[in-house]
């Protein structure tokens, strides 16, 4: 069974909903190793000093930023640690926007939010609210050592969290030249194109689409194994559950959130129960980071 990326809370207003962040994608890439054609042995990648040509052990390697070609400034571990976001298990929603307000170029990676034990009521409350209002929640989340912008939206019975690209990561349309309306497209051409699109239109059936290249490549690999056999390579040396409760006065929390008109402040550690922030401060549950 798949393991969660981390367990924490989904927060909006004064409500905390315990959730597990689960991957929403599955990769099927075929992984290749590079071998020496002369003896079929693996090729290693070594850390070599560009001047001496000697291999450098991990303990002698430091991180540096190249601010000019050939010029570097070395960063100490504490410098990087100080710039990294606090690793708290919290999806902190602070804004709700229309479901179609975000362009597809901003969406990057999907995750499913699975409710914690006895947290179903708050989970369903948020899901149904988003469905009814036609909105999605925008917030921030820390995964491993990086803080991401994210969008939480209803998807069937689930809440789906999609990591978003920051605006600085999206190339604006103005950087390229695109054709505007032109008189070269006649009415008859447009009518025929529309008719063709209508003819080819249908329902979206994901099961109809498969990675045909991958399937053909797998067959090629299987044939090679039959004809010449496999090359055996010796392996290289390489370096208590939470209890949630549904006994929460959601109406009171929602009224208080509306009265304050503020979002829940991000906490350093995830709350152990879906309770008000004031009570959460009294009991802090040690954060658990999952790889």
HELIX and SHEET records of a PDB file:
HELIX    1   1 UNK A   58  UNK A   60  5                                   3    
HELIX    2   2 UNK A   77  UNK A   83  1                                   7    
HELIX    3   3 UNK A  104  UNK A  106  5                                   3    
HELIX    4   4 UNK A  120  UNK A  133  1                                  14    
HELIX    5   5 UNK A  167  UNK A  169  5                                   3    
HELIX    6   6 UNK A  173  UNK A  175  5                                   3    
HELIX    7   7 UNK A  187  UNK A  200  1                                  14    
HELIX    8   8 UNK A  206  UNK A  208  5                                   3    
HELIX    9   9 UNK A  212  UNK A  228  1                                  17    
HELIX   10  10 UNK A  250  UNK A  260  1                                  11    
HELIX   11  11 UNK A  277  UNK A  280  1                                   4    
SHEET    1   A 8 UNK A   6  UNK A  12  0                                        
SHEET    2   A 8 UNK A  15  UNK A  23 -1                                        
SHEET    3   A 8 UNK A 107  UNK A 115 -1                                        
SHEET    4   A 8 UNK A 158  UNK A 164 -1                                        
SHEET    5   A 8 UNK A 146  UNK A 155 -1                                        
SHEET    6   A 8 UNK A 135  UNK A 143 -1                                        
SHEET    7   A 8 UNK A  90  UNK A  98 -1                                        
SHEET    8   A 8 UNK A   6  UNK A  12  1                                        
SHEET    1   B 2 UNK A  63  UNK A  68  0                                        
SHEET    2   B 2 UNK A  71  UNK A  75 -1                                        
END                                                                             
